[in-house]
Structure formats: C-alpha cells, structure tokens
C-alpha cells in the first residue's frame, strides 16, 4: 500500500491482543508496513507501552502527522473505552486513533492485496505448539460494495512435531476443510512449513492456490486501516460491532422534503458520531429515519421539543448531536441556540435514546516456493 495523496503521513498499526503489543509502521517513502521492534519488558502497564510506542514513532515524523489503528483482544464497550483512555493519557490524540477487532484487521490486510489473492476464499493459519488457529474469509462479489465475511476461528488439534503425526493430522484436516469451498490463498504465521516436517500437509495446503509466509498480519492490517481512515472503501465488513444503519434527519430544502444523512452505515458503532445545526420550521418535532444497509423497512423515530419558546417559523436554531453507545443504541441531544439578538438562546436541551431492532448478522508476505 503506497501512500499517494501527496500529504506526508506516518501510519501505525498496534496489535494489543497479547501481553506485549506488536507494532508496524509506514512512512511516506515506504511501499508496505514494516515491523517496529520494541522492548516493553520495562514498561509500567499499558499506558507505559503506549508512551513508548508514541516516542518511537515520533522519530519518523511529527506527532501531528500520525494516524494509528489499535487491534484489541475484544471490542466490548468497556475494553474500547479503557484502551482509548490509556492511549490518550500516554500522549495520543483521540482523533489519531481507530479501534479494530482482530477479524477486521484481517479484512483490511486481505483487501489491500491484489484481487487474485481474494477472488475466492482465504484461510489464515496460525501455528502453535499443539494447535493451528484457522480463520476463513470470503468475499460476496454480488453486492456493491463488496461484502466481506469472516467465520469464527477454528482450532485444529494436530499435536506437536515430536509426536510424529502432526503432518498427517494437519494434511487430513486441511483436505477436509479446504474441500468445502474454493480457496485462492492461504497466509501462514508461526511456521516456515518446511518440506521435511510438513511433506503431506505442505502439498495439501499449496495445491492450486497461493500460499504466503506473513508474520504480524494483525498489526499490518491495522496499519492499512490507519491509512484508509476517512476514505470510502470498495468493500464492507460486517460484524457485531458494525453500525448497520444510515442515520438521517427529515428536512426541507427548496420547499421539498428530503432526508439529510448524519451518519453512514459501515463504520464501527463507537466511531459513529455527528452534529449539525437545523432551523425549526413548524411543529417542535424532529424526525429521524434509520435505514438498514441490509434492507427492510426503515425505523422512524421522533423527538418532541417540549416547552421550547414560541418563535416564527425558521427562527428557531437547534444544534443536533448524535452518537452511539452500543451497536443498536443511538443517543441524541438537541440544544436550543436561539436566533441572534431577537430570539436569544434559552439554554434548553432535550435528550433521547433510540433502541434499534436486532437484526440477523453476517456471521502480504513472500510467496512460499514449492
């Protein structure tokens, strides 16, 4: 991923799923993210680790040019808020940070490879001493934008190399799992899949597909995501943290009613926020429309502005602020701004929580030479 927007930026991906984080970075001169080796053993807690990371990154570019994405062990609300708080206390600015789950970082890593890599299914195999952690990713090409889905990780118990049957067990599992759907590429971590110890499974994994040895995939995927911050993407990833609704407010322009989009679907719910100013024309009522990206009837909600001072139509200026406190929990605050000296602000504000209905969810390294 080469940066070509003409603006010098420093990108960072921070994989915080283990005790000590893995960090990748990319400067304007680099075509791909590279690992940033750091020793965290003397750091005091996560805040100290964030501080060490920021200090190391500032050697490549000023802090103001930094964009970073952090992969967390889970994306529960409390976890997200805790890590962001510690990062900001360590010196990061909130606007510089994205938060990703591990599946989302795999998606960003994969979709920035060439199209032949992900034209069919992609497997990620992470080798441990006794198990192989396997994650499958597939692309739905019939949708626009492309819909990317990941399955829950599987754990293949294949035993260790000393037992003497690891190769055979792995080969049998690969044959069974890969045979269920087409596979165009496989990414391997934690192994070199050498021909001496993995003779049968090596042949099975590499049969008619691209295979790569690629370490620190999660940090590299996060680095890619940091570079894409604020850009529109040709693909969409859905998981339990994805905001699935376009959030609109009903408005009127040139005498015609229309919907004005405040928040677009597809981002993580904890990144979804917006604000705008509106003029109150008639009834003291604001109408919001939540349209699911998966189709179906939109959800319509209203916020009644009780006790707002009487003013002529168009002389009531309001500040509308909106954010999500959960994947389907939308918070709205409306403040009365008044209208100049003729109609001063009343200091009144109104708050409401809209609960949206539950919906069904959609559940690069170097080529390995054979």
N, C-alpha and C positions, 0 to 999 in steps of 0.2 A: 504494500500500500504506500505509494509515493504521494506526498502532500504537494498539491499543485495550485493551491488557491492564492499563492503569492504572499501570504502572511506568515511570517516566521512564528512557528508554534512549537512547543515541547509537549509531547504526549506521553502519558504514563499509564500502565496497567498494573494494578496491585492485587495479587491473589492472596486473600487473607483467610483461606479456608483451613489452613494448618496453624500450628503454634507460631511459626515464623513465616512471614509473608515472602512470596516470590514477586519480583518487580521486573517489568520490562519497560523500555523507554524508546522513543523515536524522535529524533531531531529533524529539522528541515532537510538536512543533507542525506538522511538515511532512507533507503527504499523499504525496509522492513523493521519491525521492532526487534530489539536485542535485549538480552538479559542484563540486569544491573546487579552485579554481585555485592551483597551487603552482609555484614555480620551483626546479627541482632541479639547475640547472647548477653551483651552487657546492657541492653536497653531495659528501662523500667516500665513495663506494661506496654499496652498497645499505643498509648499516646506517645511514649518514647520512641516506638518503632515508626510511627507516622512522622515524628520530628526528624528522625534520622533519614527517612526516605526523602522528605522535602529538602533537607540540607544537601543531600547527594544530587538531587535533580537540579537545584539552583546552580550547580557548577556548569550545566549545559546551556541554560537560558534564564533570564529573569523570571521571577515567580509569576509576574503578570501574564506571561506567555504560556503558562501551564494549563493543560486540561488533563484530568485524570479520571479513571474509572476503577472502582474497587469491587472485587468479587468477594462476596460474603459467604459464610458457611450456611446461612439461611437468610431469607428475606422477610422474616416476620417483622412486624412494625417496630417492636421494641429493639430488635437487633439493628435494624437500619438506623434508628434514631441514635442508638448508643455509639455506633461506629462513626457516624457523621459528626456527632458531638465531639468525640475524641480527636478526630481528624482536624476539625476546626480549632479546637483548643491547642493543637500542635502547630497551627500556623496556616493550614489550608483555608482558602476562601470557599464558602458553600457553593458559589456559582461555578467553581472549578471542578466539582465532584459529581460523578454519576455513581449509582449503585447497581450492581448486576448480581443475578444468581448464576450458578455455575453453568446451567443449561443455556442461558442467554449468552454467556461469553463464548461457548462452543459455537453457537449460531453465528455470531459476528466473525469469529475466526474462519468458519467454513465458507460463509457467503462472500468473503473477500479473496477467496481462491478463484481460479479460473473456472468457467462454467462446466468444463468437462469433469471436474472433481465432484461436483454435487448434482450432476444430471440425474443420478439415481440415488439410492440410499448411501449414507456414510456411517461407518462404525468408528467409534473411539474406544480403543482397548488400552486400559491402564494396568500394567503388570505389577502385581505384588508378590510376596513370597509364596502364598498359598492360593491366592485368588486372582482372577482377572476381572476388573470392573469394566463392564461393557455398556456403552451408551449408543443408541441408534438415533440418527437424524434423517428426516426425509423432507422433500420439498413438494408441495402441491402446486404444479405448474398451471393448473386450470383456473387459478384465482389471480386477480390483479389487485394489489401487488401479490407477489409470490407468498404463499403461506408456508412457513417453516415450522415443523413439529418435531419435538424430541420425546422419546419414551423414557420412562423411569429407568435408572441404571440397573443392570443385571449383574449378579455376582456369580461368576463361574468358578466353582471349586475344582481346580486342576492339580492340586498338590504341588510340592516343590521338586526341583530338579534332582535332588538326591534320591527321591523315591523311584526314579527311573521310568515313571509312566506319565509324567507331565505332558510330554509331547503328544502322546496318543490321545489323552483325555482332551487336550485343547483342540486337536485336529477333529475329533468327533463332535465336539460342541460347536466349533466353527462351521462344520459341514451342515449340521442341523439348523443352526440359527441363520446362517447366511443363505441357506437354500429357500427360506420362506419368502424372500423378495429380492429384486435386483440390487446389487451393491456395486457402486462405481469407485469407491475409495475407502481406505482404512488408514487411520492415524494411530501410531503406537507410541506409548510412553513407558518408561521403566524397563525397556529391553532393547537389545540390538537384533533380536530374532535370528541369531546366527544359525548357519546351516548344520552345524554339528549337533547342537542341543535341540533344535526345533526343525528337524528334517521334514516330518509329515505335516505339521501344522503350518510351517512356512509355505509349503506348496499349496495347502488348502487356502490360506489367507490371501496369497498373491495370485491365485488363479483368475486370469482375465479381469484384473482390477488394479488400480493404482494404490500403492502402499507407501507410506511415509513414516520416517522416524522423526518425531517432533516433540521436544520437551517444552514444558512451561506453556502449554496451549492455552490455559485459562488466563494467564497474565497477558499473553499475546492477543487473545481475543478481546480482553478488556482495553488494551492499547488501541486496537482497531475501533472499538466503540467510542473511546475518547476522541478520536479523530473525526468521527461522524456526528459528534454532538451538534444538535440543531439542524442537521441536514435531513432532507427527505430521503427515504430508502426505497429500493425496488422490492424489498421483502418485508414481511411482517412476522414477528414471532409472538405466539400466544402461550401464556402460562397462567398460573393462578395469580400472578402479580400484575398482569397486563390490564390496563384500562380498556374496556371493550365498548365504550360509549363515546360518540361525538356529543359534546355538550353545547347546546345552542340556547340563545335567548330570543324570544319573539320580539321583533322590532318593526319599524315602519320607515321606509325611505321613498321619497318622491310620491307619497300617497299610497304606496303599495306595501302590504305586509310581507315580511320575509324573515328568515332565520339567520341570526348572526352567530357564527361559531366562536365559542370561547375557548374550548379545549378539544383537541382532536384525539381520537382513539389511537391506540397502538403504543403509547408510552407506558412506563411503569406508573402505577397509581400514586406512588409517593413523589413523583416528579410532576404530577398534573396540578397546575395552578394557573390562574388567570385573573385579570382585573380589567375593568373598563368603566367609563362614565356614560350614563344614559340620561335622556331627558324624559320625564314623565309627562305623557300627553293627555291621558284621560283618567281612567279609573286607577286608584292606588294599588295596582296589582301588577307584579312581574311574572311572566310566564316562561318556564324553562322546558326544553324538549331534549330528552336523552335518547339518541338513536344508536342502536346496537350495530356494530360492524358486521355481525353475523345475520342481520336481517330481522324480520319480525316487526310488530307494531311498536312505534316509539312510545316512551314513557313521558307523560306530560305532568308537570308539577307547577304549582303557583305559590307565590309568596305575597301575602297581603300586608301592605304597609299601614298598619293601624295607627291612628292619631297623627298622621302626617299633616302639617299645616296646609290649609287650602291656598292654592295658587292657580293662576291661569294656566291653561294647557301649554306645556313646553317651558314653563318657568320653574320646574322642579328638577334640579340636577342631582343625580344619585351616583354614588360610587359602588359598583358591584364587585365584590371579591369572592373568588371561588377556589376551593381546593378539595382534595380527597383525603379522608382519614382512614380509608380502607378501600379495597378493590371495588366495593359497591356502596360506599358511604360518602356522599357528597355534602360538603359544608358550604353554606352561602352566607355572606354578611353583606348587608346593604346599608350604606350610610348616607344621610341627608346632607348634601353640600350647599344647599341654598342656591340662589341665583343673583350674584352680585349684591350691591347695597340695597336694592329694592326688596329682595327676599333673602335675608340672611340665613345662614345655616342654623338648624335647630338643635344640633348635637344628638339627634335621634339616630338610632341604628336598629336593624332587625336581623335576627339570625335564624337560620333554619337548617335542619339536617334532612336530606332526601335519601331514603334507603331504596336502592335499585334491586330489581328482582334477580334471583340466582339464575344462571344460565349454564347449559352444558359447555364444558371446556374441551378444547382440543388437547385432549390429552398431549504455517506450512513449513514443513521441514524438508529434508532432502529425500529424493526418491530412493527407495530401497532396491538395490540392484539384485536381481535373481539370476 
